[in-house]
């Protein structure tokens, strides 16, 4: 426990590098179009598409996502109309010979809108892009609004992966955070999803929520092991009310102590791995037959704003909707956050980019190193250097590496390093964000800038 306290430091989540805190408003629409055109000759050649649906029927107090509470049918139709216009505008610059290997719907609550509206966007994707035979088509869903007809409709549209926002199986916890429980018994819902041919089902759990304790979280893990979803994500709740005012509503409750929260983290690792799951990255688990576990075994695991994915389905991300972030090899571009602001921007300019970042070659190299650490828990610097015409020592120089930066990790058995090959230990993967920070030459950590790593 002392080890986790030692490394429970503020730091980036590294869903991007440089982190989104470095994005700036000098990057505009013309830069975005340039980046899209340049991306056609960059690797990976695969295309990943992201759709942000901001609508939610109610505000979960823990939520840190970009959401719009309520939303009339007219507002939803209006938003989707502009979203389709953005897809039309962006797609004209993307090489039609490239294939889509990943589509992800996030939010918000994507399944809070009518299935026919989702189908209309999927039809547009198929008319503008070529979907690969192995394309992963995923959607985040609240089980509070999901029953058989919706599952059948999603399967008919080609969705093959679904992520259920369980968060906690105890109604008292869900009530405290203002989240509705599953409409159907989870066992029944899972059976319906399986019957409809979904190849992968993910359950999200959050630890560190009000009213949770080590015993109740253990009960959550019991339910996971009974139900056996293909993947499990255990997210650490980050209480940042200065950034997300809705979280202030939780201040009336008792939060788990830092010791309790760390105990939950360790318990999840112990129970899930003993129960047959493979630990993926810092907070995910997958059955050995799942593509993520296979990719990890082959050192071909990747990660973006949408989560972990395989090298096979990894693509440069073109994102649509309010707050959506496109992730190309050489640049990031983020849309305006507000739903109304987004609609007005598309109406006025055809695009909604309000900030972004163009990467240097050195930043691309650092991103690759950090990605390998965060995902695969290993870096062969000589091997990685071949991709850039550099030696392993030159790659280390780009990251401004020094043995002093990692000495404590080696001493605490969190990683090994022989001068070329870095390997993160299973314990080290629990605090892998801190290890990754040692290879970030531009790291700036200030109060209230980042959440803590555990």
Long-range contacts (C-beta under 8 A, 24 or more apart in sequence): 1-259, 1-262, 1-263, 3-412, 3-427, 4-262, 4-265, 4-266, 4-430, 4-431, 4-454, 5-258, 5-259, 5-262, 6-412, 7-414, 7-431, 7-434, 7-453, 7-454, 8-258, 8-262, 8-431, 8-452, 8-453, 8-454, 9-434, 9-445, 9-452, 9-453, 10-445, 10-447, 10-449, 10-450, 10-451, 10-452, 10-453, 11-433, 11-434, 11-437, 11-443, 11-445, 11-450, 11-452, 11-453, 12-433, 12-437, 12-440, 12-443, 12-450, 13-433, 13-450, 13-451, 14-370, 14-371, 14-374, 14-433, 14-436, 15-303, 15-304, 15-305, 16-304, 16-305, 16-325, 16-327, 16-332, 16-367, 17-363, 17-366, 17-367, 17-370, 17-371, 17-440, 18-357, 18-359, 18-363, 18-442, 19-450, 20-325, 20-332, 20-334, 21-449, 21-450, 22-357, 22-442, 23-332, 23-334, 23-355, 23-356, 23-357, 24-355, 24-356, 24-357, 25-354, 25-355, 27-331, 27-333, 27-353, 27-355, 27-356, 27-357, 27-358, 28-353, 28-356, 29-349, 29-351, 29-353, 31-331, 31-333, 31-353, 31-356, 31-358, 32-326, 32-331, 32-333, 32-351, 32-353, 32-356, 33-93, 33-351, 35-326, 35-328, 35-330, 35-331, 35-333, 35-356, 35-358, 36-90, 36-93, 36-94, 36-318, 36-326, 36-328, 37-93, 38-328, 38-330, 38-331, 39-94, 39-316, 39-328, 39-329, 39-330, 40-93, 40-94, 40-95, 40-98, 42-316, 42-328, 42-329, 42-330, 43-329, 44-314, 44-315, 44-316, 44-329, 45-98, 45-99, 45-315, 46-98, 46-99, 46-100, 46-101, 46-102, 46-132, 46-313, 46-314, 46-315, 46-316, 47-94, 47-98, 47-99, 47-100, 47-101, 47-102, 47-129, 47-315, 47-316, 47-318, 48-100, 48-101, 48-102, 48-103, 48-104, 48-304, 48-306, 48-309, 48-313, 48-314, 48-315, 48-316, 48-317, 48-318, 49-100, 49-102, 49-103, 49-104, 49-125, 49-129, 49-317, 49-318, 49-319, 49-320, 50-103, 50-104, 50-105, 50-106, 50-305, 50-306, 50-317, 50-318, 50-319, 50-320, 50-321, 50-324, 50-325, 50-326, 51-83, 51-103, 51-104, 51-105, 51-106, 51-110, 51-121, 51-319, 51-320, 51-321, 51-324, 52-106, 52-107, 52-108, 52-319, 52-320, 52-321, 52-322, 52-323, 52-324, 52-335, 53-105, 53-106, 53-107, 53-108, 53-109, 53-110, 53-112, 53-113, 53-321, 54-79, 54-107, 54-108, 54-321, 54-322, 54-323, 54-339, 55-79, 55-107, 55-108, 55-109, 55-112, 55-113, 56-107, 56-108, 56-109, 56-112, 57-109, 57-112, 57-145, 57-180, 58-178, 58-179, 58-180, 59-178, 59-246, 60-167, 60-177, 60-178, 60-179, 60-246, 61-176, 61-177, 61-178, 61-246, 61-247, 61-249, 61-250, 62-167, 62-177, 62-179, 62-206, 62-209, 62-237, 62-247, 62-250, 63-244, 63-246, 63-247, 64-238, 64-240, 64-243, 64-244, 64-247, 65-106, 65-107, 65-108, 66-108, 66-322, 66-323, 66-337, 67-107, 67-108, 67-109, 68-108, 68-322, 68-339, 71-112, 71-113, 75-339, 76-113, 76-114, 76-117, 77-117, 78-343, 79-321, 79-322, 79-339, 79-342, 79-343, 80-113, 80-117, 80-120, 80-121, 82-342, 82-343, 82-346, 82-347, 83-121, 83-320, 83-321, 83-346, 84-120, 84-121, 84-124, 85-346, 85-350, 86-320, 86-321, 86-346, 86-350, 86-351, 86-352, 87-121, 87-124, 87-125, 87-128, 87-320, 88-124, 88-128, 89-350, 89-351, 90-318, 90-320, 90-351, 91-128, 91-129, 94-129, 94-318, 96-129, 96-130, 98-130, 99-129, 99-130, 99-131, 99-132, 99-135, 100-125, 100-129, 100-130, 100-131, 100-132, 100-135, 100-315, 101-132, 101-134, 101-135, 101-136, 101-312, 101-313, 101-314, 101-315, 102-135, 102-136, 102-138, 102-306, 102-309, 102-313, 102-314, 102-315, 103-131, 103-135, 103-136, 103-137, 103-138, 104-138, 104-139, 104-306, 105-138, 105-139, 105-140, 106-140, 106-306, 107-140, 109-140, 109-141, 109-142, 109-145, 110-139, 110-140, 110-141, 111-139, 111-141, 111-142, 111-145, 111-146, 111-150, 111-154, 112-142, 112-145, 115-149, 115-150, 115-153, 115-154, 115-157, 118-153, 118-154, 118-157, 119-153, 119-157, 122-157, 122-158, 131-158, 134-312, 134-313, 135-313, 136-160, 136-161, 136-309, 136-313, 137-161, 138-162, 138-163, 138-200, 138-306, 139-163, 140-165, 141-165, 142-180, 143-181, 143-182, 143-183, 143-184, 143-186, 143-189, 144-179, 144-180, 144-181, 144-182, 144-183, 145-183, 146-182, 146-183, 146-184, 146-189, 147-183, 147-184, 147-189, 147-192, 148-192, 151-189, 151-192, 151-193, 151-196, 152-196, 154-196, 155-196, 155-197, 155-198, 159-198, 160-197, 160-198, 160-199, 160-200, 161-198, 161-199, 161-200, 161-201, 161-202, 162-193, 162-198, 162-200, 162-201, 162-202, 163-201, 163-202, 163-203, 163-204, 163-231, 163-233, 164-189, 164-201, 164-202, 164-203, 164-204, 164-229, 165-204, 166-203, 166-204, 166-205, 167-204, 167-205, 167-206, 167-209, 168-205, 168-206, 168-209, 168-212, 168-216, 168-220, 169-219, 169-220, 169-223, 170-211, 170-212, 170-216, 170-219, 170-220, 172-211, 173-209, 173-210, 173-211, 173-212, 173-216, 176-209, 176-210, 176-211, 176-250, 176-253, 177-209, 177-210, 177-250, 178-249, 186-223, 186-227, 187-227, 190-227, 190-229, 199-230, 200-230, 200-231, 200-290, 200-291, 201-229, 201-230, 201-231, 202-229, 202-230, 202-231, 202-232, 202-233, 203-227, 203-229, 203-231, 203-232, 203-233, 204-233, 204-235, 205-232, 205-233, 205-234, 205-235, 205-268, 206-234, 206-235, 206-236, 206-237, 207-234, 207-235, 207-236, 207-237, 207-256, 207-261, 207-264, 207-265, 207-268, 208-236, 208-237, 208-239, 208-255, 208-256, 208-261, 208-264, 209-237, 209-255, 209-256, 210-250, 210-253, 210-254, 210-255, 211-253, 211-254, 212-256, 212-260, 212-264, 213-256, 213-260, 214-256, 214-260, 214-263, 214-264, 214-267, 217-264, 217-267, 217-268, 218-267, 218-271, 221-267, 221-268, 221-271, 221-272, 221-275, 224-272, 224-275, 225-271, 225-272, 225-275, 228-287, 230-286, 230-287, 230-289, 230-290, 231-280, 231-284, 231-285, 231-286, 231-287, 231-290, 231-292, 232-272, 232-277, 232-284, 232-285, 232-286, 233-283, 233-284, 233-285, 233-307, 234-265, 234-268, 234-283, 234-284, 234-285, 235-283, 236-261, 236-265, 236-283, 236-451, 236-454, 238-451, 238-452, 240-448, 240-451, 242-448, 243-448, 261-454, 262-454, 265-430, 265-454, 266-430, 269-426, 269-430, 279-426, 279-429, 280-308, 281-308, 281-374, 281-375, 281-429, 281-432, 282-374, 282-429, 282-430, 282-431, 282-432, 282-433, 284-308, 296-375, 296-376, 299-376, 299-378, 300-376, 301-375, 301-376, 302-371, 302-375, 303-371, 303-374, 303-375, 308-375, 322-352, 329-359, 329-364, 330-358, 330-359, 330-364, 331-356, 331-357, 331-358, 331-359, 332-356, 332-357, 332-359, 361-388, 362-398, 363-442, 365-390, 365-395, 365-398, 365-399, 366-398, 366-399, 366-439, 366-440, 366-441, 366-442, 369-395, 369-399, 369-439, 370-436, 370-439, 370-440, 373-422, 373-424, 373-432, 373-435, 373-436, 373-439, 374-432, 374-433, 374-436, 377-423, 377-424, 377-428, 377-429, 377-432, 378-421, 378-422, 378-423, 378-424, 379-421, 379-422, 380-420, 380-421, 381-420, 381-421, 381-422, 382-420, 392-420, 398-441, 399-439, 399-440, 399-441, 400-441, 401-438, 401-439, 405-438, 406-435, 406-438, 409-434, 409-435, 409-438, 430-454
